Amino acid sequence: MAGYGIKKMGWTRTMTAYESMTSWRAKRKAFQQKYEAQLQNAVSSLQTAWTDAGYNVGEIAANRALARIQAETKAKLAKSAAEQAAQDNVIKTPKQSSFSYNDSMTMTGGATVNLSANTITHSDGTVVDLKTGLKVNVTA
């Protein structure tokens, strides 16, 4: 059998039972560590998302409450301003005035005011129209 060499198969020896068990334990331990690391990352991500969602919900609620309070404050200020404006426009009748009892009155200096005729008569006898401010010719 010349020229025919021995062919090599390239086979390796099989592991012993102990080597197989040790290899399996090492692979299982590596897999378990990788699994636990991935699980911890997932749990951490979920906790972060939950915390962020809770914070964001609180932030939204706080912003809405603040907006509601500001709107109520503006409404109260507007109502108060309207009430104040209404009170400022009310003309109060004088309580101790002679005009509340009579249409004419004589002042301390001698001038006479007549609201029926819309005139004022000065102490020297000059009569002035209250609407126009012009002298009125009155002959007696």
Buried (B, 14 or more C-beta within 10 A) or exposed (E): EEEEEEEEEEEEEEEEEEEEEEEEEEEEEEEEEEEEEEEEEEEEEEEEEEEEEEEEEEEEEEEEEEEEEEEEEEEEEEEEEEEEEEEEEEEEEEEEEEEEEEEBBEEEEEBBBBEEBEBBBBEEEEBBEEEEEEEBEEEE
